Amino acid sequence: MRLLMLGGTGFVGGATVAEAVHRGWSVTVFNRGRHGAPPAGVRRLVGDRTTPGGLAALADGEWDLVVDTWDGAPQAARTAAQALSARVGHYVYVSSGSVYAPPVATGVTEQAPLVDADPDALDGDYPTLKAGAEKALRAVFGDRVLLARAGLILGPGEDIGRLPWWLHRITRGGDVLVPGPADLPVQYVDVRDLAVFLLDAATAGLGGPVNVVSRPGHTTMGELLTACVTATGAAARLHWVDPERLLAAGVEPWNDLPVWIPAGHEYRWMQQIDVGRAHTAGLTCRPVADTVADTWAWLRQVGGVPARAGRPAREPIGLDPARETELLGALGEPATSA
């Protein structure tokens, strides 16, 4: 198989390239050439789809499939797709569950309404950029495009830092402020399982939108954080606090305590997405302990979360240590374990 990866140096792109190389595929990456060399045997084409003439390196060549993780202007996604449409068998776009129009119900399916988005847009927020690109790509490729609406993505290479934050925090040891209840279900996808699914589904010719994430309740906050303690070997005590008390103290789900979205929260649907189509099409998800242990091994190797290739810096996530100490003192419950 011949794969063209648009990007290929970031989190999902890097995992996809690695999986394709593992399969013995012929792999070409197209990017700006600013963020490290591709793996051995991978051909690199240099260009920038946002500049005039920036797609010149793609003027020749044919591929069985394209995988694209673009989250910029939909117009640029459309331009690249038009340049490739006659020379590509199948197109995979890594989209996001963020495209669903609020309020989003738990158990959301691929048929739910999307945010209002313009396929010709040059700017926008993340949901409208992703939804606009979906429209642009469908207009060019029709049923030959797979719109992979990923949920929370974890695993080695994570460049946002949600799971890495927990691992680093637990490594510091002591009482760790964690959001109860321990049995709160968590839904995510390991980036390597996502990559396998993208390539398998595209090879099988799957088209249209598909929610790509583990089944609801694949793990729990307790299992996830206990796996962090086990992987790091740290002398940490998980200090479980009721979600109502955390919210009353001004702790923000998702950002202050990464991954956590409490029951009843407006974004709780992100941990309760319908994934029947993906799993029918072959998505399988490894145990949470494997994701955590492999992420910790990667972090020890690289030393920290890398900068997000070609993207603006994000605001820091996770509680500041001083704020956590203050909260532990104020909430004042004895530390327990999951």
C-alpha positions as CSV (number, residue, x, y, z in Angstrom):
1,M,0.0,0.0,0.0
2,R,1.1,3.6,-0.8
3,L,0.3,6.1,2.0
4,L,0.6,9.9,1.7
5,M,0.6,11.4,5.2
6,L,-0.1,15.1,5.2
7,G,1.9,16.2,8.2
8,G,3.5,13.2,9.9
9,T,5.6,14.8,12.6
10,G,3.0,15.3,15.3
11,F,1.1,13.0,17.7
12,V,-1.4,11.3,15.5
13,G,0.5,11.7,12.3
14,G,3.7,10.3,13.8
15,A,1.8,7.2,15.2
16,T,0.2,6.7,11.8
17,V,3.5,6.8,9.9
18,A,5.0,4.4,12.4
19,E,2.2,2.0,11.9
20,A,2.4,2.1,8.2
21,V,6.2,1.6,8.2
22,H,5.6,-1.4,10.6
23,R,3.3,-2.9,7.9
24,G,5.9,-2.5,5.2
25,W,4.0,0.1,3.3
26,S,5.5,2.7,1.0
27,V,5.1,6.0,3.0
28,T,5.4,9.6,1.8
29,V,5.0,12.5,4.2
30,F,4.3,16.1,3.1
31,N,5.1,18.9,5.5
32,R,7.1,22.0,6.0
33,G,10.2,20.1,6.9
34,R,10.8,22.0,10.1
35,H,10.3,19.3,12.8
36,G,12.8,16.5,12.5
37,A,13.5,13.9,10.0
38,P,11.0,11.2,9.1
39,P,11.7,7.5,9.9
40,A,14.2,5.6,7.8
41,G,12.7,4.6,4.5
42,V,10.0,7.3,4.5
43,R,10.1,9.8,1.6
44,R,9.6,13.5,2.6
45,L,8.0,16.1,0.3
46,V,8.4,19.7,1.5
47,G,5.7,22.3,1.1
48,D,3.1,24.5,2.9
49,R,-0.5,24.2,1.8
50,T,-1.2,27.7,3.2
51,T,1.1,29.5,0.8
52,P,0.8,30.2,-3.0
53,G,2.4,27.3,-4.8
54,G,2.9,25.5,-1.6
55,L,1.5,22.2,-3.0
56,A,4.0,22.0,-5.8
57,A,5.7,19.0,-4.3
58,L,2.5,17.0,-4.7
59,A,2.1,17.7,-8.4
60,D,3.1,14.2,-9.3
61,G,2.6,10.8,-7.7
62,E,-0.3,8.4,-6.9
63,W,-1.3,6.9,-3.5
64,D,-3.7,4.4,-2.3
65,L,-4.7,6.5,0.6
66,V,-4.1,9.9,2.3
67,V,-4.3,10.5,6.0
68,D,-4.7,14.2,7.0
69,T,-4.8,15.6,10.5
70,W,-5.2,19.3,9.4
71,D,-6.9,21.6,11.9
72,G,-6.4,24.9,10.1
73,A,-8.4,26.7,7.5
74,P,-11.0,24.5,5.7
75,Q,-10.2,26.3,2.5
76,A,-6.6,24.9,2.7
77,A,-8.0,21.4,3.3
78,R,-10.1,21.7,0.2
79,T,-7.3,23.0,-2.0
80,A,-5.1,20.0,-1.0
81,A,-7.9,17.6,-1.6
82,Q,-8.6,19.0,-5.1
83,A,-4.9,18.7,-6.0
84,L,-5.0,15.0,-5.0
85,S,-8.5,13.9,-5.9
86,A,-7.6,12.2,-9.2
87,R,-4.5,10.5,-7.8
88,V,-5.7,9.1,-4.5
89,G,-7.9,6.1,-3.8
90,H,-9.2,6.9,-0.4
91,Y,-8.9,9.9,1.9
92,V,-8.9,9.8,5.7
93,Y,-9.4,13.0,7.7
94,V,-8.8,12.9,11.5
95,S,-11.6,15.1,12.7
96,S,-13.0,15.5,16.2
97,G,-16.1,15.0,18.3
98,S,-15.9,18.7,18.8
99,V,-17.8,19.2,15.6
100,Y,-21.1,18.3,17.2
101,A,-23.4,21.3,17.8
102,P,-24.1,22.0,21.5
103,P,-25.9,21.1,23.5
104,V,-24.6,17.5,22.8
105,A,-26.5,14.6,24.4
106,T,-24.7,11.7,25.9
107,G,-24.6,8.7,23.5
108,V,-24.1,11.1,20.6
109,T,-24.0,9.3,17.2
110,E,-22.6,10.3,13.9
111,Q,-26.0,11.5,12.7
112,A,-26.1,14.3,15.3
113,P,-26.2,17.9,14.0
114,L,-22.8,19.7,13.6
115,V,-21.7,23.2,14.4
116,D,-22.4,25.7,11.6
117,A,-19.2,25.8,9.5
118,D,-18.0,27.2,6.2
119,P,-15.9,25.0,3.9
120,D,-14.4,28.2,2.4
121,A,-13.4,29.7,5.8
122,L,-9.9,31.0,6.4
123,D,-10.3,31.2,10.1
124,G,-12.4,30.0,13.0
125,D,-12.3,28.1,16.3
126,Y,-11.4,24.5,16.6
127,P,-14.9,23.0,16.1
128,T,-15.7,25.1,13.1
129,L,-12.4,24.5,11.5
130,K,-12.8,20.8,11.8
131,A,-16.4,20.8,10.7
132,G,-15.6,23.1,7.8
133,A,-12.8,20.9,6.6
134,E,-15.2,17.9,6.8
135,K,-17.6,19.7,4.5
136,A,-14.8,20.7,2.1
137,L,-13.4,17.2,1.9
138,R,-16.8,15.5,1.4
139,A,-17.4,17.9,-1.5
140,V,-14.3,16.7,-3.2
141,F,-14.1,13.0,-2.3
142,G,-17.7,12.1,-1.5
143,D,-17.9,8.5,-0.2
144,R,-14.1,8.1,-0.6
145,V,-13.4,10.2,2.5
146,L,-13.5,8.7,6.1
147,L,-14.2,11.4,8.7
148,A,-12.6,9.9,11.9
149,R,-14.2,11.9,14.7
150,A,-11.7,11.1,17.5
151,G,-12.4,11.6,21.1
152,L,-9.8,12.0,23.8
153,I,-6.5,10.7,22.5
154,L,-3.8,9.4,24.9
155,G,-0.6,7.5,24.5
156,P,3.1,7.9,23.7
157,G,3.9,11.1,21.9
158,E,1.0,13.1,23.4
159,D,1.7,16.8,22.7
160,I,-1.1,18.3,24.8
161,G,0.1,16.7,28.0
162,R,-3.0,15.4,29.8
163,L,-1.8,12.0,30.8
164,P,1.8,13.2,31.1
165,W,0.6,15.8,33.6
166,W,-0.8,13.1,35.8
167,L,2.3,10.9,35.5
168,H,4.6,13.8,36.4
169,R,2.4,14.9,39.3
170,I,2.2,11.4,40.7
171,T,6.0,11.0,40.4
172,R,6.4,13.9,42.8
173,G,4.7,11.7,45.4
174,G,2.8,12.7,48.5
175,D,-1.0,13.4,48.6
176,V,-2.3,13.8,45.1
177,L,-5.6,15.7,44.7
178,V,-7.8,13.5,42.5
179,P,-11.5,13.8,41.5
180,G,-14.0,11.3,42.8
181,P,-15.6,9.0,42.4
182,A,-13.0,6.5,41.6
183,D,-15.4,4.5,39.4
184,L,-16.2,7.4,37.1
185,P,-16.1,6.0,33.6
186,V,-13.5,7.3,31.2
187,Q,-13.6,7.0,27.4
188,Y,-10.5,7.6,25.3
189,V,-8.4,6.0,22.5
190,D,-4.8,5.1,22.5
191,V,-3.1,6.9,19.6
192,R,-1.6,3.6,18.3
193,D,-5.1,2.0,18.3
194,L,-6.4,5.0,16.4
195,A,-3.6,4.7,13.8
196,V,-4.3,1.0,13.3
197,F,-8.0,1.7,12.8
198,L,-7.4,4.6,10.4
199,L,-5.3,2.4,8.1
200,D,-7.5,-0.7,8.4
201,A,-10.7,1.2,7.8
202,A,-9.3,3.1,4.8
203,T,-8.0,-0.1,3.3
204,A,-11.5,-1.6,3.6
205,G,-13.0,1.5,1.9
206,L,-14.9,2.7,4.9
207,G,-16.3,6.2,4.3
208,G,-18.4,8.9,6.0
209,P,-18.2,9.9,9.7
210,V,-17.3,7.6,12.5
211,N,-16.7,8.3,16.2
212,V,-13.3,6.8,17.0
213,V,-12.8,6.2,20.7
214,S,-13.0,3.3,23.2
215,R,-16.3,2.0,24.4
216,P,-17.8,4.1,27.3
217,G,-16.3,2.8,30.5
218,H,-13.2,1.3,28.9
219,T,-11.6,2.4,32.1
220,T,-12.3,4.6,35.1
221,M,-10.5,7.5,36.8
222,G,-9.5,5.1,39.5
223,E,-8.0,2.6,37.1
224,L,-6.2,5.3,35.2
225,L,-4.6,6.9,38.2
226,T,-3.8,3.7,39.9
227,A,-2.0,2.6,36.7
228,C,0.0,5.9,36.9
229,V,1.1,5.0,40.5
230,T,2.0,1.5,39.4
231,A,3.9,2.6,36.3
232,T,5.9,5.3,38.1
233,G,6.5,3.4,41.3
234,A,6.0,6.7,43.1
235,A,5.2,7.0,46.8
236,A,2.0,8.8,46.0
237,R,-1.3,8.7,47.9
238,L,-4.4,9.3,45.8
239,H,-6.6,11.8,47.8
240,W,-10.1,11.3,46.4
241,V,-12.5,14.3,46.7
242,D,-16.1,14.5,45.9
243,P,-16.7,16.3,42.6
244,E,-19.2,18.8,44.1
245,R,-16.6,20.0,46.6
246,L,-14.0,20.4,43.8
247,L,-16.4,22.4,41.6
248,A,-17.4,24.6,44.6
249,A,-13.7,25.3,45.2
250,G,-13.4,26.5,41.6
251,V,-11.5,23.5,40.2
252,E,-12.1,23.3,36.4
253,P,-12.7,19.9,34.9
254,W,-10.5,18.9,31.9
255,N,-8.0,21.7,32.4
256,D,-7.1,21.8,36.2
257,L,-7.5,18.1,36.5
258,P,-6.9,16.7,33.1
259,V,-9.2,13.9,31.6
260,W,-11.8,14.5,34.3
261,I,-15.3,15.4,33.3
262,P,-17.8,14.9,36.2
263,A,-21.3,13.5,35.8
264,G,-23.8,16.2,34.9
265,H,-21.2,18.5,33.4
266,E,-22.1,20.1,30.0
267,Y,-19.2,18.2,28.4
268,R,-19.8,14.9,30.0
269,W,-21.0,13.6,26.6
270,M,-17.3,13.5,25.6
271,Q,-16.9,10.5,27.9
272,Q,-20.1,8.9,26.7
273,I,-20.0,8.8,22.9
274,D,-21.7,6.1,20.8
275,V,-18.9,4.1,19.1
276,G,-20.9,1.3,17.6
277,R,-19.9,2.0,14.1
278,A,-16.1,2.1,14.9
279,H,-16.2,-1.1,16.8
280,T,-18.3,-2.9,14.2
281,A,-15.6,-1.8,11.7
282,G,-12.9,-3.3,13.8
283,L,-11.6,-0.8,16.3
284,T,-9.9,-2.5,19.3
285,C,-8.5,-0.8,22.3
286,R,-5.6,-2.0,24.5
287,P,-5.8,-2.0,28.3
288,V,-5.3,1.3,30.1
289,A,-2.3,-0.1,32.0
290,D,-0.5,-0.5,28.7
291,T,-1.3,3.0,27.6
292,V,-0.1,4.4,30.9
293,A,3.1,2.3,31.2
294,D,4.1,3.0,27.6
295,T,3.5,6.8,27.9
296,W,5.6,6.8,31.1
297,A,8.4,4.9,29.3
298,W,8.3,7.5,26.4
299,L,8.3,10.4,28.8
300,R,11.4,9.1,30.5
301,Q,13.1,8.8,27.2
302,V,12.2,12.3,25.8
303,G,12.2,14.1,29.1
304,G,9.0,16.1,28.7
305,V,6.0,16.8,26.5
306,P,7.3,18.1,23.1
307,A,6.1,21.3,21.5
308,R,3.1,20.8,19.2
309,A,4.6,20.8,15.7
310,G,3.6,23.8,13.7
311,R,0.9,24.9,16.1
312,P,0.5,27.8,18.6
313,A,1.4,27.0,22.2
314,R,-1.4,26.0,24.5
315,E,-2.1,27.3,27.9
316,P,-0.6,25.1,30.6
317,I,-2.9,22.4,31.9
318,G,-3.1,20.9,35.4
319,L,-3.2,22.5,38.8
320,D,-0.3,24.6,39.9
321,P,1.5,22.9,42.8
322,A,0.8,25.7,45.2
323,R,-2.9,25.7,44.3
324,E,-3.1,22.0,44.8
325,T,-1.5,22.3,48.3
326,E,-4.0,25.0,49.2
327,L,-6.9,22.8,48.0
328,L,-5.6,19.7,49.9
329,G,-5.5,21.8,53.1
330,A,-8.9,23.3,52.5
331,L,-10.7,20.1,51.6
332,G,-9.0,18.3,54.5
333,E,-10.0,14.7,54.0
334,P,-7.6,11.8,54.7
335,A,-6.0,10.3,51.7
336,T,-7.4,7.1,50.4
337,S,-6.8,4.8,47.4
338,A,-8.9,3.7,44.5
